[in-house]
Amino acid sequence: QKEVEQDPGPLSVPEGAIVSLNCTYSNSAFQYFMWYRQYSRKGPELLMYTYSSGNKEDGRFTAQVDKSSKYISLFIRDSQPSDSATYLCAFENAGNNRKLIWGLGTSLAVNP
Amino acid sequence: DAGITQSPRHKVTETGTPVTLRCHQTENHRYMYWYRQDPGHGLRLIHYSYGVKDTDKGEVSDGYSVSRSKTEDFLLTLESATSSQTSVYFCATIAGEVDTQYFGPGTRLTVL
């Protein structure tokens, strides 16, 4: 079993839709949960991070962590064409020399 | 962007030739990472550094070496490039209050 599972998509939605992106993980030692966004031909950029179970909101983006189910989600409300990118989940295991464990990324296209 | 630059941004080389990629950061970060990113494989850690002259292997280190003689520079060397090393290479550092990684713009390497 892979340590992190993320559906690569592609996911295509109309502008204004609510988007749900998900990752599952198997390592209960993960402490930080991150979402990165990567535009085509660019480096990944940090979008949000969370530490505990529950929700964290930042504008149109909401990160959700369910530690009991080992499941994290990123919701995008009122999606825009500028949200078209690949979204990667990442996990940090404290004591792992500050290395992150990455999902493969989900490709999202928001169509005008 | 945590002050990270990568050079060159694009390179085409031939099988068997040595190649060195440079990552330069201006903000005195201790940790630096080299990744490669390939379709279907996501981001994979090649090598990382946790200080000057302190480096360690990642999950795909075969065929690669690194050096860090100064805090600001982390060099990745392909001793004898192979076509399987055609990829996009990203450098990253850690910045901020948690172990979130910040990426450079990437180097697109083609080995013919």
Interface residues (C-beta under 8 A of the other chain):
Chain A: P8 Y32 M34 R41 K42 G43 P44 E45 L46 Y49 Y51 L88 A90 E92 N97 R98 K99 L100 W102 G103 L104 G105
Chain B: Y31 Y33 G40 H41 G42 L43 L45 Y48 Y50 D56 G58 F90 A92 I94 V98 D99 T100 Q101 Y102 F103 G104 P105 G106
